[in-house]
Each structure stands twice: as C-alpha cells, then as structure tokens.
C-alpha cells in the first residue's frame, strides 16, 4: 500500500498539470522585476535622478488594479483556444513585444517613453497573472491544488531569479537593451506551453453577469465585522519592507557594489534564502498558528530593514551584504508565507478566486503608491535615515494585529 502511494505521488509530481503549473509560474515571475530592480539599475547607470527612479514605481499600478478588468477576462471568451488559453496567448505575445519595446527605449533621454513601455509590460503581466490563476484553479483538482500552487510559486521565483539576477549579471557584459531582448525571448516557452496544454473544463457557476463576478463577492466580504480593519492591515503590514525594497538597487550601486556582486549575492544567494524562509515560516506556523507568526515575522522584518542602515556605515563589504541579505530574505520569506496564509484563511470558499484576487491586488498597492516617493525620502534623509524611517513605519501595521485577536476567525488563524 505504501509503495502504491509513493508511485501515485511520483505520477502526480511529474504529471502534465504540475509541469504546466511550474512553467506558467515562470512566465508570471519573469516580467515582474523587469520594471523594478533591473530597470532601476539601468536608469541609475544612465544617470537618471533618484526622484524619477522612485516615481517609476507608479508603472506597477496594474498589479494593484488587476481586479478591475479581471471580470472581463472571466466573463468573455475569445474565438480561439478557449476561455483561458485564448486570453493567455494574447497576454504572452503582448509581453514579448512590450518587453522588447522597453529594451529599445533610452532612460536618460526619454523617461516618459520608458515609463509608458514599462506600464505596458506591467499591464500585460498583470493580465497574464489573472488568467494563469484562473487556469491553475480549474486545471488542478482540489487534492492537487496545494502541490500545484507550490510548483507555481517555485516557477515564479525562478522567473524572477532569471530576470533580476541573470539580467544584472548579463548587463555587466552587454547592453541593457540586449538583456531585455534576451529576456523577452525567454517568454517563448510559455507560449508553447499555452498552445500544447488543454483548455480546462468550464467551471460550474461561471459568471453570466458582471454582478455575479464582482459585486456578490464584495457584498459578502464587506458584510463581515472588522472587514475594513483587515483591509488596513493588508495595506500596512509589509509597508516598511516594501518601501525599503523599492530603493535597494540604487542603494547597492551608490555605496559601491558592482552589478555582478549584486546579481550573485542579492539575487542568487537571496533567492535561496527566500525559499528557505518560506519553508521555515510554514514549519513554524504548524506550531505557532498564523496570528502569532505574523507578530514574530513582522518584528524580524522590521529588524532586517534596520540592518540596511548598519550596512550604510560598513560600506561595500560582500560579507556584510551576504549577512544582511540572508537575514532580510529569510525574514521576508517567513513574513510573506504568514501573510499569504492569513489572506487565504479569511477568504470565503464560495468566492475564493475573486476575493483572493481582490486581496492580492490590495497587497500590491503599497508596492506602487508607498514606493513612489522613496526617491524624495532618500534625497532628504540620506540612506541611513531612510532605512530607519522604513523600520519605524512598519509599527502601525503590526499594531493593527490587536484588532483581530478578539474576533472570531478561523481556528487555523489563531
């Protein structure tokens, strides 16, 4: 019996559905940092003002607003490939052209054109996210959803690693324009995956109207006690960590690290630290539950942000950078694991897809709006003052946890 269970597990792991989840995760992770850290490094190298680099975070608004057009993609079907794959193919082709177009811009001479090209990348990337999330839920059975989501997340991180770590290392040996063209070509496997994988069966209860797709889940959520406090917590829990992360690339370059050092330590080494952080966070939550874990990991996140202020005084030491990155990515991985688990725990199973999309969209708001003025803050406070400020601003989000403790929520949460 045990042998049969092992064979069944192996078959599931190497099944078409898991491979597709991994490859689609890769396709979703690849574009994300092309408009963040990689673009920041390019703009910094071209001598663009820090204020403009900070404001460039606004092009990420589609990630925060994807719930606005998600019902449209859910409601209508294109006349080819089916309800999910048709939209997915369109988004992926558009991504290849928009990433290539971004690589052909000139950050020093035409920052507005750069911003427009970057906005197109984020819009089509957010659209791909919407369809991939829907496809994954419909393609996987309930029993396979946990494992499939794990494959998706790992694929997502590999895509981010290739774009940021690989992109920065390549940029030491070739132009950023060439780097963007190479990374645009890396989207081709996702198109092949979309063409070869089957269209999932139409889910029961497919929305027939916009009200069924959007309004009903919203009404259910906002009828709960403390709904607004939960939204405030989602907005502010990781705001300090988010603001600090928005300017780390110019910071590393400003204090003297090379792009290869940044790519190797921050991206490659940091990638594994984040994965281990997520695994450790999941293990801790088995014993500590989500609520206590949010406290523990939130404190660790704040301390790790303060470590960057210490790095300002140490200077371009690869050893010191490695220690700070290991701690920061471990704590961030643990915090993200607890944060995502918290959002899942408050989702009504009847409206899981829509409500989770709304919550994750809201989670992206601080990454865009709070990150936009960070360039102004750095210029007025200096790097050390900026990271101390990011540490202190995390406190209000932590204090909002007190609003949830008395409430009757999922036993898994408390």
Long-range contacts (C-beta under 8 A, 24 or more apart in sequence): 12-144, 12-147, 13-147, 16-197, 17-139, 17-140, 17-144, 17-148, 18-144, 18-147, 18-148, 18-151, 19-151, 20-139, 20-193, 20-197, 21-136, 21-139, 21-140, 21-148, 21-149, 21-151, 21-152, 21-155, 22-151, 22-152, 22-154, 22-155, 23-155, 23-189, 23-190, 23-193, 24-132, 24-135, 24-136, 24-152, 24-155, 24-190, 24-193, 25-132, 25-151, 25-152, 25-153, 25-154, 25-155, 25-156, 25-157, 25-158, 25-159, 26-155, 26-156, 26-158, 26-159, 26-162, 26-189, 26-190, 27-92, 27-128, 27-132, 27-155, 27-159, 27-187, 27-189, 27-190, 27-193, 28-125, 28-128, 28-129, 28-132, 28-152, 28-155, 28-156, 28-159, 29-155, 29-156, 29-157, 29-158, 29-159, 29-160, 29-163, 30-159, 30-160, 30-162, 30-163, 30-183, 30-186, 30-187, 31-95, 31-99, 31-121, 31-122, 31-124, 31-125, 31-128, 31-163, 31-187, 32-125, 32-159, 32-160, 32-163, 33-160, 33-163, 33-164, 33-167, 34-99, 34-102, 34-121, 34-163, 34-167, 34-180, 34-183, 35-59, 35-60, 35-102, 35-118, 35-121, 35-122, 36-60, 36-246, 36-249, 37-164, 37-168, 37-248, 37-249, 38-163, 38-164, 38-167, 38-168, 38-171, 38-176, 38-179, 39-102, 39-107, 39-114, 39-118, 40-249, 40-250, 41-168, 41-171, 41-176, 41-249, 41-253, 41-259, 41-262, 42-107, 42-171, 42-176, 43-107, 43-111, 43-114, 44-249, 44-250, 44-253, 44-254, 45-176, 45-253, 46-106, 46-107, 46-108, 47-108, 48-107, 48-108, 48-111, 49-375, 50-247, 50-250, 50-375, 50-378, 50-379, 51-375, 51-376, 51-379, 52-111, 52-375, 53-247, 53-250, 53-375, 54-246, 54-247, 54-371, 54-372, 54-373, 54-374, 54-375, 54-376, 54-378, 55-372, 55-373, 55-375, 56-111, 56-114, 56-115, 56-118, 57-246, 57-367, 57-368, 57-371, 57-372, 57-374, 58-115, 58-368, 58-369, 58-372, 59-115, 59-118, 59-119, 59-121, 59-122, 60-122, 60-364, 60-367, 60-368, 60-371, 61-119, 61-122, 61-368, 62-119, 62-122, 62-123, 62-125, 62-126, 62-127, 63-122, 63-125, 63-126, 63-129, 63-361, 63-364, 63-367, 63-368, 64-361, 64-362, 64-364, 64-365, 64-367, 64-368, 64-369, 65-126, 65-361, 66-126, 66-127, 66-129, 66-130, 66-357, 66-361, 67-214, 67-354, 67-357, 67-358, 67-361, 69-127, 69-130, 70-130, 70-213, 70-354, 70-357, 71-207, 71-210, 71-213, 71-214, 73-127, 73-130, 73-131, 73-134, 74-134, 74-206, 74-207, 74-213, 75-207, 75-208, 75-209, 75-210, 75-213, 81-194, 81-195, 81-199, 82-199, 83-199, 83-202, 84-131, 84-134, 84-135, 84-138, 84-199, 84-200, 85-135, 85-194, 85-195, 85-197, 85-199, 87-127, 87-131, 88-128, 88-131, 88-132, 88-135, 88-194, 89-191, 89-194, 89-195, 91-124, 91-125, 91-127, 91-128, 91-131, 92-128, 92-187, 92-190, 92-191, 92-194, 93-191, 94-120, 94-124, 94-127, 95-121, 95-124, 95-125, 95-128, 95-184, 95-187, 96-184, 96-185, 96-187, 96-188, 96-191, 97-184, 98-124, 99-180, 99-183, 99-184, 99-187, 100-180, 100-181, 100-184, 102-180, 103-176, 103-177, 103-178, 103-179, 103-180, 103-181, 103-184, 104-177, 104-180, 130-357, 133-353, 133-357, 134-353, 135-200, 137-203, 137-352, 137-353, 138-200, 138-201, 138-203, 139-197, 139-200, 153-278, 154-275, 157-271, 157-274, 157-275, 160-271, 161-267, 161-268, 161-271, 162-186, 164-263, 164-267, 165-263, 165-264, 165-266, 165-267, 165-268, 165-271, 166-263, 166-267, 167-263, 168-259, 168-260, 168-262, 168-263, 168-267, 169-259, 169-260, 169-263, 169-264, 171-259, 172-258, 172-259, 172-260, 172-263, 213-354, 214-354, 216-351, 217-348, 217-351, 217-354, 217-355, 217-358, 218-358, 220-348, 220-350, 220-351, 220-355, 221-348, 221-351, 221-355, 221-358, 225-407, 226-403, 226-404, 226-407, 229-400, 229-403, 229-404, 230-346, 230-404, 231-362, 232-400, 233-397, 233-400, 233-401, 233-403, 233-404, 234-343, 234-359, 234-362, 234-363, 235-362, 235-363, 235-365, 235-366, 235-397, 236-366, 236-396, 236-397, 236-400, 237-294, 237-298, 237-335, 237-339, 237-397, 237-398, 237-400, 238-301, 238-335, 238-336, 238-339, 238-363, 238-366, 238-394, 238-397, 239-366, 239-370, 239-393, 239-394, 239-397, 240-301, 240-302, 240-305, 240-390, 240-391, 240-392, 240-393, 240-394, 240-397, 241-301, 241-302, 241-304, 241-305, 241-332, 241-335, 241-390, 241-394, 242-366, 242-367, 242-370, 242-371, 243-366, 243-370, 243-371, 243-374, 243-377, 243-390, 243-393, 244-305, 244-308, 244-386, 244-387, 244-390, 245-371, 246-367, 246-370, 246-371, 246-374, 247-371, 247-374, 247-375, 247-378, 247-386, 248-308, 250-378, 251-308, 251-378, 251-383, 252-321, 254-383, 255-311, 255-312, 255-315, 255-316, 255-383, 256-315, 256-316, 257-316, 257-318, 257-321, 261-316, 261-318, 261-321, 265-318, 265-321, 265-322, 265-325, 266-321, 266-325, 269-322, 269-325, 269-326, 270-325, 270-326, 270-328, 270-329, 271-329, 273-325, 273-326, 273-328, 273-329, 273-330, 273-333, 274-329, 274-330, 274-332, 274-333, 275-333, 276-330, 276-333, 277-329, 277-330, 277-331, 277-332, 277-333, 277-334, 277-336, 277-337, 278-333, 278-334, 278-336, 278-337, 279-333, 280-330, 280-333, 280-334, 281-333, 281-334, 281-335, 281-336, 281-337, 281-338, 282-337, 284-334, 285-337, 285-338, 285-341, 289-412, 289-413, 289-414, 290-338, 290-341, 290-342, 290-345, 290-412, 290-413, 290-414, 291-401, 291-404, 291-405, 291-413, 291-414, 293-334, 293-338, 294-335, 294-338, 294-339, 294-342, 294-401, 295-398, 295-401, 296-334, 297-331, 297-334, 297-335, 297-337, 297-338, 298-335, 298-394, 298-397, 298-398, 298-401, 299-398, 300-330, 300-331, 300-334, 300-335, 301-331, 301-332, 301-335, 301-394, 302-391, 302-394, 302-395, 302-398, 303-327, 303-331, 303-391, 304-328, 304-331, 304-332, 305-387, 305-390, 305-391, 305-394, 306-387, 306-388, 306-391, 308-383, 308-387, 309-383, 309-384, 309-387, 309-388, 309-391, 312-383, 312-384, 312-387, 313-384, 339-363, 342-413, 345-409, 345-410, 345-412, 345-413, 346-409, 346-410, 346-413
